[in-house]
Amino acid sequence: MTARITNRFFEYEGKKYFRTNAHQIELCTHGEMKKPITGPNYLSPEGKIARRHLENRPIKMTPPVYIEWRSVTEADLDAGAKLRFFQLGRDHDVAFDLKTAEEAKLELVSFYINEGPLKRCLNQDANAVRKAMASEGSDARIASKIWVCMEGQLARHFGAQFDTSHSVSAFDSELGITVSGGKQGEQTIRLGEGSTFAYMLHKVKQWSKGKDEIEDMEDDYFGLG
């Protein structure tokens, strides 16, 4: 499936993911959906679920997505902030431009939490976030999937080892994901502010009568509200 990158969205498998403000968004960042008249919708962050609440949640990963960077322009890549990627042997990301993306054969990988575990986390642990979303009303959103850039070797290593060896750890304000085994051995990335290339959101579809519990949620992609 061909991937498409613009400065407003990343499109893959028929779905479009938000890019505006991605540098401020992390996995499970919550806030208000902004809908400017003259620009694309985006999430304005208010806070995020504490990283410790995600350690025992089933964080999942999609297989790496190959990008034909020669078909991407500087204008497409620019989303208003410095872009970053992960490489072998470094747990923190480093800045890149279009030339670096081609040379490092960067691929896109997403990490996400499904609706059920996300809802349980909000109802059972992340009380402050749930209350903030209830106060925000219909514009409340939470980032349930983020796309990050990795150099090709690291992306393929994560893709091969994730299902059998991954672990999730809280590093203060960052979320660490580690895989081990294979030719490259143990590799860790730390997801923090500035790591996200694109993101997907969830919104609350139904609250309990007193708005003290989330009963149902639904996904929210770029262009769908």
mmCIF file of the C-alpha atoms, coordinates in Angstrom:
data_MODEL
# 
_entry.id   MODEL 
# 
loop_
_atom_site.group_PDB 
_atom_site.id 
_atom_site.type_symbol 
_atom_site.label_atom_id 
_atom_site.label_alt_id 
_atom_site.label_comp_id 
_atom_site.label_asym_id 
_atom_site.label_entity_id 
_atom_site.label_seq_id 
_atom_site.pdbx_PDB_ins_code 
_atom_site.Cartn_x 
_atom_site.Cartn_y 
_atom_site.Cartn_z 
_atom_site.occupancy 
_atom_site.B_iso_or_equiv 
_atom_site.pdbx_formal_charge 
_atom_site.auth_seq_id 
_atom_site.auth_comp_id 
_atom_site.auth_asym_id 
_atom_site.auth_atom_id 
_atom_site.pdbx_PDB_model_num 
ATOM 1   C CA . MET A 1 1   ? 0.000   0.000   0.000  1.00 0.00 ? 1   MET A CA 1 
ATOM 2   C CA . THR A 1 2   ? 1.455   3.374   -1.040 1.00 0.00 ? 2   THR A CA 1 
ATOM 3   C CA . ALA A 1 3   ? 2.027   5.901   1.703  1.00 0.00 ? 3   ALA A CA 1 
ATOM 4   C CA . ARG A 1 4   ? 1.434   9.605   1.146  1.00 0.00 ? 4   ARG A CA 1 
ATOM 5   C CA . ILE A 1 5   ? 2.970   12.452  3.102  1.00 0.00 ? 5   ILE A CA 1 
ATOM 6   C CA . THR A 1 6   ? 1.760   16.042  3.155  1.00 0.00 ? 6   THR A CA 1 
ATOM 7   C CA . ASN A 1 7   ? 2.383   18.790  5.693  1.00 0.00 ? 7   ASN A CA 1 
ATOM 8   C CA . ARG A 1 8   ? -1.203  18.294  6.944  1.00 0.00 ? 8   ARG A CA 1 
ATOM 9   C CA . PHE A 1 9   ? -1.540  14.511  7.081  1.00 0.00 ? 9   PHE A CA 1 
ATOM 10  C CA . PHE A 1 10  ? 0.122   11.144  6.593  1.00 0.00 ? 10  PHE A CA 1 
ATOM 11  C CA . GLU A 1 11  ? -2.001  8.694   4.601  1.00 0.00 ? 11  GLU A CA 1 
ATOM 12  C CA . TYR A 1 12  ? -1.626  4.922   4.738  1.00 0.00 ? 12  TYR A CA 1 
ATOM 13  C CA . GLU A 1 13  ? -4.055  2.092   3.951  1.00 0.00 ? 13  GLU A CA 1 
ATOM 14  C CA . GLY A 1 14  ? -6.786  4.578   3.161  1.00 0.00 ? 14  GLY A CA 1 
ATOM 15  C CA . LYS A 1 15  ? -6.590  6.364   6.517  1.00 0.00 ? 15  LYS A CA 1 
ATOM 16  C CA . LYS A 1 16  ? -5.236  9.836   7.150  1.00 0.00 ? 16  LYS A CA 1 
ATOM 17  C CA . TYR A 1 17  ? -3.328  10.739  10.296 1.00 0.00 ? 17  TYR A CA 1 
ATOM 18  C CA . PHE A 1 18  ? -2.897  14.254  11.688 1.00 0.00 ? 18  PHE A CA 1 
ATOM 19  C CA . ARG A 1 19  ? 0.485   15.954  11.293 1.00 0.00 ? 19  ARG A CA 1 
ATOM 20  C CA . THR A 1 20  ? -0.224  19.492  12.481 1.00 0.00 ? 20  THR A CA 1 
ATOM 21  C CA . ASN A 1 21  ? 1.212   19.952  15.989 1.00 0.00 ? 21  ASN A CA 1 
ATOM 22  C CA . ALA A 1 22  ? 2.646   16.409  15.946 1.00 0.00 ? 22  ALA A CA 1 
ATOM 23  C CA . HIS A 1 23  ? 5.842   17.571  17.674 1.00 0.00 ? 23  HIS A CA 1 
ATOM 24  C CA . GLN A 1 24  ? 3.782   18.343  20.795 1.00 0.00 ? 24  GLN A CA 1 
ATOM 25  C CA . ILE A 1 25  ? 1.849   15.075  20.789 1.00 0.00 ? 25  ILE A CA 1 
ATOM 26  C CA . GLU A 1 26  ? 2.850   11.836  22.522 1.00 0.00 ? 26  GLU A CA 1 
ATOM 27  C CA . LEU A 1 27  ? 1.050   8.545   22.977 1.00 0.00 ? 27  LEU A CA 1 
ATOM 28  C CA . CYS A 1 28  ? -2.019  9.307   25.131 1.00 0.00 ? 28  CYS A CA 1 
ATOM 29  C CA . THR A 1 29  ? -1.666  13.077  25.027 1.00 0.00 ? 29  THR A CA 1 
ATOM 30  C CA . HIS A 1 30  ? -5.106  14.605  25.564 1.00 0.00 ? 30  HIS A CA 1 
ATOM 31  C CA . GLY A 1 31  ? -6.533  18.019  24.821 1.00 0.00 ? 31  GLY A CA 1 
ATOM 32  C CA . GLU A 1 32  ? -8.939  19.973  22.660 1.00 0.00 ? 32  GLU A CA 1 
ATOM 33  C CA . MET A 1 33  ? -9.563  19.398  18.962 1.00 0.00 ? 33  MET A CA 1 
ATOM 34  C CA . LYS A 1 34  ? -8.977  22.733  17.271 1.00 0.00 ? 34  LYS A CA 1 
ATOM 35  C CA . LYS A 1 35  ? -10.880 23.414  14.049 1.00 0.00 ? 35  LYS A CA 1 
ATOM 36  C CA . PRO A 1 36  ? -9.510  26.593  12.479 1.00 0.00 ? 36  PRO A CA 1 
ATOM 37  C CA . ILE A 1 37  ? -11.410 28.004  9.522  1.00 0.00 ? 37  ILE A CA 1 
ATOM 38  C CA . THR A 1 38  ? -8.285  28.543  7.434  1.00 0.00 ? 38  THR A CA 1 
ATOM 39  C CA . GLY A 1 39  ? -6.238  25.492  8.370  1.00 0.00 ? 39  GLY A CA 1 
ATOM 40  C CA . PRO A 1 40  ? -6.359  21.789  9.229  1.00 0.00 ? 40  PRO A CA 1 
ATOM 41  C CA . ASN A 1 41  ? -7.792  20.378  12.444 1.00 0.00 ? 41  ASN A CA 1 
ATOM 42  C CA . TYR A 1 42  ? -5.255  19.488  15.132 1.00 0.00 ? 42  TYR A CA 1 
ATOM 43  C CA . LEU A 1 43  ? -4.956  18.474  18.770 1.00 0.00 ? 43  LEU A CA 1 
ATOM 44  C CA . SER A 1 44  ? -4.052  21.246  21.200 1.00 0.00 ? 44  SER A CA 1 
ATOM 45  C CA . PRO A 1 45  ? -2.435  19.367  24.105 1.00 0.00 ? 45  PRO A CA 1 
ATOM 46  C CA . GLU A 1 46  ? -3.490  19.874  27.702 1.00 0.00 ? 46  GLU A CA 1 
ATOM 47  C CA . GLY A 1 47  ? -1.623  16.975  29.286 1.00 0.00 ? 47  GLY A CA 1 
ATOM 48  C CA . LYS A 1 48  ? -1.043  13.244  28.996 1.00 0.00 ? 48  LYS A CA 1 
ATOM 49  C CA . ILE A 1 49  ? -1.646  10.002  30.808 1.00 0.00 ? 49  ILE A CA 1 
ATOM 50  C CA . ALA A 1 50  ? 1.196   9.409   33.266 1.00 0.00 ? 50  ALA A CA 1 
ATOM 51  C CA . ARG A 1 51  ? 3.762   7.098   31.717 1.00 0.00 ? 51  ARG A CA 1 
ATOM 52  C CA . ARG A 1 52  ? 3.558   4.736   34.700 1.00 0.00 ? 52  ARG A CA 1 
ATOM 53  C CA . HIS A 1 53  ? -0.078  3.988   33.805 1.00 0.00 ? 53  HIS A CA 1 
ATOM 54  C CA . LEU A 1 54  ? 1.026   2.704   30.393 1.00 0.00 ? 54  LEU A CA 1 
ATOM 55  C CA . GLU A 1 55  ? 3.719   0.285   31.589 1.00 0.00 ? 55  GLU A CA 1 
ATOM 56  C CA . ASN A 1 56  ? 1.317   -2.636  32.033 1.00 0.00 ? 56  ASN A CA 1 
ATOM 57  C CA . ARG A 1 57  ? -0.989  -1.747  29.152 1.00 0.00 ? 57  ARG A CA 1 
ATOM 58  C CA . PRO A 1 58  ? -0.814  -3.653  25.855 1.00 0.00 ? 58  PRO A CA 1 
ATOM 59  C CA . ILE A 1 59  ? 1.053   -1.202  23.635 1.00 0.00 ? 59  ILE A CA 1 
ATOM 60  C CA . LYS A 1 60  ? 1.095   -2.541  20.084 1.00 0.00 ? 60  LYS A CA 1 
ATOM 61  C CA . MET A 1 61  ? 3.127   -1.847  16.964 1.00 0.00 ? 61  MET A CA 1 
ATOM 62  C CA . THR A 1 62  ? 2.372   -1.923  13.246 1.00 0.00 ? 62  THR A CA 1 
ATOM 63  C CA . PRO A 1 63  ? 4.912   -3.311  10.750 1.00 0.00 ? 63  PRO A CA 1 
ATOM 64  C CA . PRO A 1 64  ? 7.311   -0.706  9.318  1.00 0.00 ? 64  PRO A CA 1 
ATOM 65  C CA . VAL A 1 65  ? 6.064   1.320   6.372  1.00 0.00 ? 65  VAL A CA 1 
ATOM 66  C CA . TYR A 1 66  ? 8.521   1.961   3.544  1.00 0.00 ? 66  TYR A CA 1 
ATOM 67  C CA . ILE A 1 67  ? 8.561   5.540   2.293  1.00 0.00 ? 67  ILE A CA 1 
ATOM 68  C CA . GLU A 1 68  ? 9.644   6.572   -1.198 1.00 0.00 ? 68  GLU A CA 1 
ATOM 69  C CA . TRP A 1 69  ? 11.313  9.764   -0.009 1.00 0.00 ? 69  TRP A CA 1 
ATOM 70  C CA . ARG A 1 70  ? 12.231  10.850  -3.540 1.00 0.00 ? 70  ARG A CA 1 
ATOM 71  C CA . SER A 1 71  ? 8.540   11.500  -4.135 1.00 0.00 ? 71  SER A CA 1 
ATOM 72  C CA . VAL A 1 72  ? 8.282   13.731  -1.025 1.00 0.00 ? 72  VAL A CA 1 
ATOM 73  C CA . THR A 1 73  ? 9.007   17.451  -1.265 1.00 0.00 ? 73  THR A CA 1 
ATOM 74  C CA . GLU A 1 74  ? 10.413  19.751  1.405  1.00 0.00 ? 74  GLU A CA 1 
ATOM 75  C CA . ALA A 1 75  ? 7.029   21.493  1.508  1.00 0.00 ? 75  ALA A CA 1 
ATOM 76  C CA . ASP A 1 76  ? 5.276   18.137  2.094  1.00 0.00 ? 76  ASP A CA 1 
ATOM 77  C CA . LEU A 1 77  ? 7.665   17.194  4.884  1.00 0.00 ? 77  LEU A CA 1 
ATOM 78  C CA . ASP A 1 78  ? 7.436   20.502  6.721  1.00 0.00 ? 78  ASP A CA 1 
ATOM 79  C CA . ALA A 1 79  ? 4.787   20.430  9.438  1.00 0.00 ? 79  ALA A CA 1 
ATOM 80  C CA . GLY A 1 80  ? 5.997   23.470  11.321 1.00 0.00 ? 80  GLY A CA 1 
ATOM 81  C CA . ALA A 1 81  ? 8.564   21.837  13.606 1.00 0.00 ? 81  ALA A CA 1 
ATOM 82  C CA . LYS A 1 82  ? 11.935  20.091  13.518 1.00 0.00 ? 82  LYS A CA 1 
ATOM 83  C CA . LEU A 1 83  ? 11.534  16.440  12.470 1.00 0.00 ? 83  LEU A CA 1 
ATOM 84  C CA . ARG A 1 84  ? 13.269  13.657  14.381 1.00 0.00 ? 84  ARG A CA 1 
ATOM 85  C CA . PHE A 1 85  ? 14.067  9.958   13.948 1.00 0.00 ? 85  PHE A CA 1 
ATOM 86  C CA . PHE A 1 86  ? 15.449  6.996   15.884 1.00 0.00 ? 86  PHE A CA 1 
ATOM 87  C CA . GLN A 1 87  ? 18.582  5.087   14.925 1.00 0.00 ? 87  GLN A CA 1 
ATOM 88  C CA . LEU A 1 88  ? 20.436  1.999   16.103 1.00 0.00 ? 88  LEU A CA 1 
ATOM 89  C CA . GLY A 1 89  ? 22.222  2.350   19.425 1.00 0.00 ? 89  GLY A CA 1 
ATOM 90  C CA . ARG A 1 90  ? 20.465  5.574   20.499 1.00 0.00 ? 90  ARG A CA 1 
ATOM 91  C CA . ASP A 1 91  ? 17.414  5.657   22.724 1.00 0.00 ? 91  ASP A CA 1 
ATOM 92  C CA . HIS A 1 92  ? 16.721  9.310   21.907 1.00 0.00 ? 92  HIS A CA 1 
ATOM 93  C CA . ASP A 1 93  ? 15.746  10.662  18.532 1.00 0.00 ? 93  ASP A CA 1 
ATOM 94  C CA . VAL A 1 94  ? 17.839  13.017  16.374 1.00 0.00 ? 94  VAL A CA 1 
ATOM 95  C CA . ALA A 1 95  ? 16.860  15.697  13.881 1.00 0.00 ? 95  ALA A CA 1 
ATOM 96  C CA . PHE A 1 96  ? 16.598  15.026  10.152 1.00 0.00 ? 96  PHE A CA 1 
ATOM 97  C CA . ASP A 1 97  ? 15.726  16.663  6.861  1.00 0.00 ? 97  ASP A CA 1 
ATOM 98  C CA . LEU A 1 98  ? 14.674  15.241  3.501  1.00 0.00 ? 98  LEU A CA 1 
ATOM 99  C CA . LYS A 1 99  ? 18.262  14.404  2.506  1.00 0.00 ? 99  LYS A CA 1 
ATOM 100 C CA . THR A 1 100 ? 18.808  12.490  5.761  1.00 0.00 ? 100 THR A CA 1 
ATOM 101 C CA . ALA A 1 101 ? 15.516  10.654  5.287  1.00 0.00 ? 101 ALA A CA 1 
ATOM 102 C CA . GLU A 1 102 ? 16.700  9.322   1.921  1.00 0.00 ? 102 GLU A CA 1 
ATOM 103 C CA . GLU A 1 103 ? 20.219  8.446   3.086  1.00 0.00 ? 103 GLU A CA 1 
ATOM 104 C CA . ALA A 1 104 ? 19.061  6.663   6.258  1.00 0.00 ? 104 ALA A CA 1 
ATOM 105 C CA . LYS A 1 105 ? 16.210  4.954   4.389  1.00 0.00 ? 105 LYS A CA 1 
ATOM 106 C CA . LEU A 1 106 ? 13.825  6.063   7.099  1.00 0.00 ? 106 LEU A CA 1 
ATOM 107 C CA . GLU A 1 107 ? 10.659  4.048   7.630  1.00 0.00 ? 107 GLU A CA 1 
ATOM 108 C CA . LEU A 1 108 ? 7.551   4.888   9.619  1.00 0.00 ? 108 LEU A CA 1 
ATOM 109 C CA . VAL A 1 109 ? 6.409   2.732   12.535 1.00 0.00 ? 109 VAL A CA 1 
ATOM 110 C CA . SER A 1 110 ? 3.343   3.261   14.691 1.00 0.00 ? 110 SER A CA 1 
ATOM 111 C CA . PHE A 1 111 ? 2.767   2.450   18.338 1.00 0.00 ? 111 PHE A CA 1 
ATOM 112 C CA . TYR A 1 112 ? -0.785  2.378   19.628 1.00 0.00 ? 112 TYR A CA 1 
ATOM 113 C CA . ILE A 1 113 ? -3.178  1.296   22.345 1.00 0.00 ? 113 ILE A CA 1 
ATOM 114 C CA . ASN A 1 114 ? -6.496  -0.224  21.372 1.00 0.00 ? 114 ASN A CA 1 
ATOM 115 C CA . GLU A 1 115 ? -9.805  1.283   22.443 1.00 0.00 ? 115 GLU A CA 1 
ATOM 116 C CA . GLY A 1 116 ? -10.590 -1.271  25.179 1.00 0.00 ? 116 GLY A CA 1 
ATOM 117 C CA . PRO A 1 117 ? -7.318  -0.947  27.108 1.00 0.00 ? 117 PRO A CA 1 
ATOM 118 C CA . LEU A 1 118 ? -7.358  2.821   26.601 1.00 0.00 ? 118 LEU A CA 1 
ATOM 119 C CA . LYS A 1 119 ? -10.859 3.077   28.052 1.00 0.00 ? 119 LYS A CA 1 
ATOM 120 C CA . ARG A 1 120 ? -9.914  0.904   31.036 1.00 0.00 ? 120 ARG A CA 1 
ATOM 121 C CA . CYS A 1 121 ? -6.823  3.020   31.670 1.00 0.00 ? 121 CYS A CA 1 
ATOM 122 C CA . LEU A 1 122 ? -8.890  6.212   31.661 1.00 0.00 ? 122 LEU A CA 1 
ATOM 123 C CA . ASN A 1 123 ? -11.581 4.734   33.901 1.00 0.00 ? 123 ASN A CA 1 
ATOM 124 C CA . GLN A 1 124 ? -9.317  2.901   36.356 1.00 0.00 ? 124 GLN A CA 1 
ATOM 125 C CA . ASP A 1 125 ? -6.050  4.849   36.593 1.00 0.00 ? 125 ASP A CA 1 
ATOM 126 C CA . ALA A 1 126 ? -5.937  8.153   34.723 1.00 0.00 ? 126 ALA A CA 1 
ATOM 127 C CA . ASN A 1 127 ? -8.663  9.867   36.720 1.00 0.00 ? 127 ASN A CA 1 
ATOM 128 C CA . ALA A 1 128 ? -7.351  13.401  36.195 1.00 0.00 ? 128 ALA A CA 1 
ATOM 129 C CA . VAL A 1 129 ? -7.205  12.928  32.426 1.00 0.00 ? 129 VAL A CA 1 
ATOM 130 C CA . ARG A 1 130 ? -10.717 11.452  32.317 1.00 0.00 ? 130 ARG A CA 1 
ATOM 131 C CA . LYS A 1 131 ? -12.095 14.372  34.333 1.00 0.00 ? 131 LYS A CA 1 
ATOM 132 C CA . ALA A 1 132 ? -10.331 16.865  32.087 1.00 0.00 ? 132 ALA A CA 1 
ATOM 133 C CA . MET A 1 133 ? -11.830 15.213  29.017 1.00 0.00 ? 133 MET A CA 1 
ATOM 134 C CA . ALA A 1 134 ? -15.295 15.303  30.595 1.00 0.00 ? 134 ALA A CA 1 
ATOM 135 C CA . SER A 1 135 ? -14.890 19.029  31.269 1.00 0.00 ? 135 SER A CA 1 
ATOM 136 C CA . GLU A 1 136 ? -13.675 19.652  27.715 1.00 0.00 ? 136 GLU A CA 1 
ATOM 137 C CA . GLY A 1 137 ? -16.883 18.286  26.237 1.00 0.00 ? 137 GLY A CA 1 
ATOM 138 C CA . SER A 1 138 ? -17.331 17.143  22.644 1.00 0.00 ? 138 SER A CA 1 
ATOM 139 C CA . ASP A 1 139 ? -13.992 18.586  21.505 1.00 0.00 ? 139 ASP A CA 1 
ATOM 140 C CA . ALA A 1 140 ? -12.002 16.380  23.905 1.00 0.00 ? 140 ALA A CA 1 
ATOM 141 C CA . ARG A 1 141 ? -9.573  14.017  22.186 1.00 0.00 ? 141 ARG A CA 1 
ATOM 142 C CA . ILE A 1 142 ? -6.735  11.680  23.153 1.00 0.00 ? 142 ILE A CA 1 
ATOM 143 C CA . ALA A 1 143 ? -3.900  10.407  20.941 1.00 0.00 ? 143 ALA A CA 1 
ATOM 144 C CA . SER A 1 144 ? -4.267  6.634   20.707 1.00 0.00 ? 144 SER A CA 1 
ATOM 145 C CA . LYS A 1 145 ? -1.705  6.017   17.940 1.00 0.00 ? 145 LYS A CA 1 
ATOM 146 C CA . ILE A 1 146 ? 1.520   7.789   17.011 1.00 0.00 ? 146 ILE A CA 1 
ATOM 147 C CA . TRP A 1 147 ? 3.811   7.311   14.022 1.00 0.00 ? 147 TRP A CA 1 
ATOM 148 C CA . VAL A 1 148 ? 7.567   7.718   14.485 1.00 0.00 ? 148 VAL A CA 1 
ATOM 149 C CA . CYS A 1 149 ? 10.476  7.624   12.029 1.00 0.00 ? 149 CYS A CA 1 
ATOM 150 C CA . MET A 1 150 ? 13.234  5.024   12.320 1.00 0.00 ? 150 MET A CA 1 
ATOM 151 C CA . GLU A 1 151 ? 16.243  4.263   10.194 1.00 0.00 ? 151 GLU A CA 1 
ATOM 152 C CA . GLY A 1 152 ? 15.511  1.183   8.102  1.00 0.00 ? 152 GLY A CA 1 
ATOM 153 C CA . GLN A 1 153 ? 17.658  -1.303  10.073 1.00 0.00 ? 153 GLN A CA 1 
ATOM 154 C CA . LEU A 1 154 ? 16.120  -0.334  13.395 1.00 0.00 ? 154 LEU A CA 1 
ATOM 155 C CA . ALA A 1 155 ? 12.581  -0.352  12.005 1.00 0.00 ? 155 ALA A CA 1 
ATOM 156 C CA . ARG A 1 156 ? 13.025  -3.867  10.640 1.00 0.00 ? 156 ARG A CA 1 
ATOM 157 C CA . HIS A 1 157 ? 14.600  -5.023  13.917 1.00 0.00 ? 157 HIS A CA 1 
ATOM 158 C CA . PHE A 1 158 ? 11.611  -3.719  15.877 1.00 0.00 ? 158 PHE A CA 1 
ATOM 159 C CA . GLY A 1 159 ? 9.263   -5.288  13.358 1.00 0.00 ? 159 GLY A CA 1 
ATOM 160 C CA . ALA A 1 160 ? 10.927  -8.703  13.687 1.00 0.00 ? 160 ALA A CA 1 
ATOM 161 C CA . GLN A 1 161 ? 11.323  -8.779  17.488 1.00 0.00 ? 161 GLN A CA 1 
ATOM 162 C CA . PHE A 1 162 ? 8.406   -6.757  18.878 1.00 0.00 ? 162 PHE A CA 1 
ATOM 163 C CA . ASP A 1 163 ? 5.790   -9.518  19.157 1.00 0.00 ? 163 ASP A CA 1 
ATOM 164 C CA . THR A 1 164 ? 8.066   -11.834 21.142 1.00 0.00 ? 164 THR A CA 1 
ATOM 165 C CA . SER A 1 165 ? 10.374  -9.608  23.156 1.00 0.00 ? 165 SER A CA 1 
ATOM 166 C CA . HIS A 1 166 ? 9.130   -6.084  23.704 1.00 0.00 ? 166 HIS A CA 1 
ATOM 167 C CA . SER A 1 167 ? 8.759   -4.347  27.061 1.00 0.00 ? 167 SER A CA 1 
ATOM 168 C CA . VAL A 1 168 ? 7.354   -0.940  27.991 1.00 0.00 ? 168 VAL A CA 1 
ATOM 169 C CA . SER A 1 169 ? 8.894   1.227   30.712 1.00 0.00 ? 169 SER A CA 1 
ATOM 170 C CA . ALA A 1 170 ? 8.252   4.668   32.172 1.00 0.00 ? 170 ALA A CA 1 
ATOM 171 C CA . PHE A 1 171 ? 11.249  7.022   32.115 1.00 0.00 ? 171 PHE A CA 1 
ATOM 172 C CA . ASP A 1 172 ? 9.937   10.046  34.002 1.00 0.00 ? 172 ASP A CA 1 
ATOM 173 C CA . SER A 1 173 ? 7.996   11.923  31.310 1.00 0.00 ? 173 SER A CA 1 
ATOM 174 C CA . GLU A 1 174 ? 8.970   9.566   28.469 1.00 0.00 ? 174 GLU A CA 1 
ATOM 175 C CA . LEU A 1 175 ? 7.797   6.102   27.473 1.00 0.00 ? 175 LEU A CA 1 
ATOM 176 C CA . GLY A 1 176 ? 10.532  3.573   26.723 1.00 0.00 ? 176 GLY A CA 1 
ATOM 177 C CA . ILE A 1 177 ? 9.995   0.644   24.383 1.00 0.00 ? 177 ILE A CA 1 
ATOM 178 C CA . THR A 1 178 ? 12.634  -2.085  24.252 1.00 0.00 ? 178 THR A CA 1 
ATOM 179 C CA . VAL A 1 179 ? 13.073  -5.110  22.007 1.00 0.00 ? 179 VAL A CA 1 
ATOM 180 C CA . SER A 1 180 ? 15.821  -7.720  22.213 1.00 0.00 ? 180 SER A CA 1 
ATOM 181 C CA . GLY A 1 181 ? 17.177  -10.678 20.299 1.00 0.00 ? 181 GLY A CA 1 
ATOM 182 C CA . GLY A 1 182 ? 18.106  -10.972 16.669 1.00 0.00 ? 182 GLY A CA 1 
ATOM 183 C CA . LYS A 1 183 ? 21.211  -9.547  15.023 1.00 0.00 ? 183 LYS A CA 1 
ATOM 184 C CA . GLN A 1 184 ? 20.906  -6.109  16.618 1.00 0.00 ? 184 GLN A CA 1 
ATOM 185 C CA . GLY A 1 185 ? 20.263  -7.324  20.176 1.00 0.00 ? 185 GLY A CA 1 
ATOM 186 C CA . GLU A 1 186 ? 18.613  -5.079  22.738 1.00 0.00 ? 186 GLU A CA 1 
ATOM 187 C CA . GLN A 1 187 ? 17.444  -1.744  21.395 1.00 0.00 ? 187 GLN A CA 1 
ATOM 188 C CA . THR A 1 188 ? 15.444  0.898   23.255 1.00 0.00 ? 188 THR A CA 1 
ATOM 189 C CA . ILE A 1 189 ? 13.676  4.007   22.056 1.00 0.00 ? 189 ILE A CA 1 
ATOM 190 C CA . ARG A 1 190 ? 12.264  6.678   24.338 1.00 0.00 ? 190 ARG A CA 1 
ATOM 191 C CA . LEU A 1 191 ? 9.100   8.300   23.064 1.00 0.00 ? 191 LEU A CA 1 
ATOM 192 C CA . GLY A 1 192 ? 8.816   11.886  24.182 1.00 0.00 ? 192 GLY A CA 1 
ATOM 193 C CA . GLU A 1 193 ? 7.890   15.327  22.974 1.00 0.00 ? 193 GLU A CA 1 
ATOM 194 C CA . GLY A 1 194 ? 9.268   15.842  19.473 1.00 0.00 ? 194 GLY A CA 1 
ATOM 195 C CA . SER A 1 195 ? 9.246   12.138  18.523 1.00 0.00 ? 195 SER A CA 1 
ATOM 196 C CA . THR A 1 196 ? 5.866   11.994  16.786 1.00 0.00 ? 196 THR A CA 1 
ATOM 197 C CA . PHE A 1 197 ? 5.574   12.319  13.006 1.00 0.00 ? 197 PHE A CA 1 
ATOM 198 C CA . ALA A 1 198 ? 1.788   11.854  12.788 1.00 0.00 ? 198 ALA A CA 1 
ATOM 199 C CA . TYR A 1 199 ? -1.023  10.787  15.105 1.00 0.00 ? 199 TYR A CA 1 
ATOM 200 C CA . MET A 1 200 ? -4.516  9.362   15.381 1.00 0.00 ? 200 MET A CA 1 
ATOM 201 C CA . LEU A 1 201 ? -7.117  10.347  17.977 1.00 0.00 ? 201 LEU A CA 1 
ATOM 202 C CA . HIS A 1 202 ? -9.984  8.854   19.954 1.00 0.00 ? 202 HIS A CA 1 
ATOM 203 C CA . LYS A 1 203 ? -12.979 10.721  21.314 1.00 0.00 ? 203 LYS A CA 1 
ATOM 204 C CA . VAL A 1 204 ? -15.622 9.773   23.856 1.00 0.00 ? 204 VAL A CA 1 
ATOM 205 C CA . LYS A 1 205 ? -18.793 8.537   22.192 1.00 0.00 ? 205 LYS A CA 1 
ATOM 206 C CA . GLN A 1 206 ? -20.774 7.929   25.373 1.00 0.00 ? 206 GLN A CA 1 
ATOM 207 C CA . TRP A 1 207 ? -20.324 8.874   29.023 1.00 0.00 ? 207 TRP A CA 1 
ATOM 208 C CA . SER A 1 208 ? -22.063 7.382   32.036 1.00 0.00 ? 208 SER A CA 1 
ATOM 209 C CA . LYS A 1 209 ? -24.948 9.417   33.423 1.00 0.00 ? 209 LYS A CA 1 
ATOM 210 C CA . GLY A 1 210 ? -22.762 11.379  35.827 1.00 0.00 ? 210 GLY A CA 1 
ATOM 211 C CA . LYS A 1 211 ? -19.871 11.682  33.364 1.00 0.00 ? 211 LYS A CA 1 
ATOM 212 C CA . ASP A 1 212 ? -17.658 9.840   35.834 1.00 0.00 ? 212 ASP A CA 1 
ATOM 213 C CA . GLU A 1 213 ? -16.963 6.885   33.540 1.00 0.00 ? 213 GLU A CA 1 
ATOM 214 C CA . ILE A 1 214 ? -16.379 6.424   29.817 1.00 0.00 ? 214 ILE A CA 1 
ATOM 215 C CA . GLU A 1 215 ? -18.738 3.845   28.351 1.00 0.00 ? 215 GLU A CA 1 
ATOM 216 C CA . ASP A 1 216 ? -17.791 4.021   24.673 1.00 0.00 ? 216 ASP A CA 1 
ATOM 217 C CA . MET A 1 217 ? -15.147 5.631   22.471 1.00 0.00 ? 217 MET A CA 1 
ATOM 218 C CA . GLU A 1 218 ? -14.535 5.933   18.743 1.00 0.00 ? 218 GLU A CA 1 
ATOM 219 C CA . ASP A 1 219 ? -11.555 6.708   16.542 1.00 0.00 ? 219 ASP A CA 1 
ATOM 220 C CA . ASP A 1 220 ? -11.074 10.061  14.874 1.00 0.00 ? 220 ASP A CA 1 
ATOM 221 C CA . TYR A 1 221 ? -8.887  10.400  11.775 1.00 0.00 ? 221 TYR A CA 1 
ATOM 222 C CA . PHE A 1 222 ? -7.836  13.483  9.831  1.00 0.00 ? 222 PHE A CA 1 
ATOM 223 C CA . GLY A 1 223 ? -10.750 14.769  7.775  1.00 0.00 ? 223 GLY A CA 1 
ATOM 224 C CA . LEU A 1 224 ? -13.449 12.925  9.723  1.00 0.00 ? 224 LEU A CA 1 
ATOM 225 C CA . GLY A 1 225 ? -14.304 15.496  12.354 1.00 0.00 ? 225 GLY A CA 1 
# 
